[in-house]
Amino acid sequence: VTSIDNGAFYSCESLKSIVLPEGITEIAYNAFMDCYSIEEIHISAGVSQLGTYTYNEKPALKRITVDHQNKHYSVDENGVLFNKEKTKLIVFPAKSELEEYVIPSGVTEIEQCAFYYCHNLKKLVLSDVSFEDCWEMDYFAYMDSLEELHLSKNEKSFINGFFFEGGSEIAESLKKVTVDGKGQCHTVQATF
C-alpha cells in the first residue's frame, strides 16, 4: 500500500490516532473525512502528498508530528503543520491549547480551512501572508473565540473576503484588527 484513497476512512468516528507507516507516499483529498475524534497524527518520512482537507475539520486534533526525514512537510514546536520550507501553513491543530499564535515570518500562504474549529485561539498575528484569493477561501471558519487579528499587508483583500462560509462565529468574537503594527483598528462587520 502506497496511498490512502479519498474517503478511505470516511466517518470513522472512534478513530483517535493516525500513524502513517513507511511506504505511504500519498493521502488523498478527504481520506479521513468526518473522523471527528482524531487527536493525533504522525506523518512518516515517505509522505510526499497530502490532499486538501486531509487533516482539516478535525475538532479534536491536538498535535501533528512529522518524521524529521520527511522532505515535504514539517511542524513547529506547537504541532502546526507546514510544507518543508515553512512558506505554507497547512493545518493548525484545532484542539491546541494555545490562545495566541504568531505565524512565523516567511509563511506566505495558508491552506484553505487551516484554522477550522480552533476554539481556543484568541489572538492571531500574521506577517508575510498574502490573502489575494480570499473570496474563494475560508481560512478562519468556525473559530468562535478569535478576538484579535494583527495583519501587515493585503488588509483590504483580507477584510473583504473575511466573512465567507462559517464567518458569523468570527463576526461575533472579533474585537480588534490591527494593520501594519500601527495600531490602526478597523471596524469589522459581516454582511450576509
C-alpha angles and dihedrals in degrees: 000000000000102000142036111222130225110287093002092142096027113169097353090159097179095051107117106165135034122197110177110212124227109275096046107114104163136040112190129225110289095000089150098033115164093006091137097168098062108127103167137029129187119194113204127222096262100055108114103162132044116183120229112276092017092132102010121104092039103132094182095050110127104165144010122199128190127199106252089232093060108119097201110040140040140172134216126229089277095057094254112153120232138164111266094265091050092232093118126051107211107176136001108201105252095215094049112136092221114121094187130037131181111203104227120256109260095043105122100166138044122202116241111270092007092145099040114152096359095155098168099052111104102164129035125184119196125184118167099014118128120212100189093134098046096130089064098040133065099199099170105029120154095016105138099174105050107123104161132039122183118195134178106189145011089028093152095056090042097052092043090057099033098102104059124130111342093011096126091081090057092046089059097048106032111099105163139030116185120192125203093350089279094119091249107158122200126200106240114204127170120225116197 
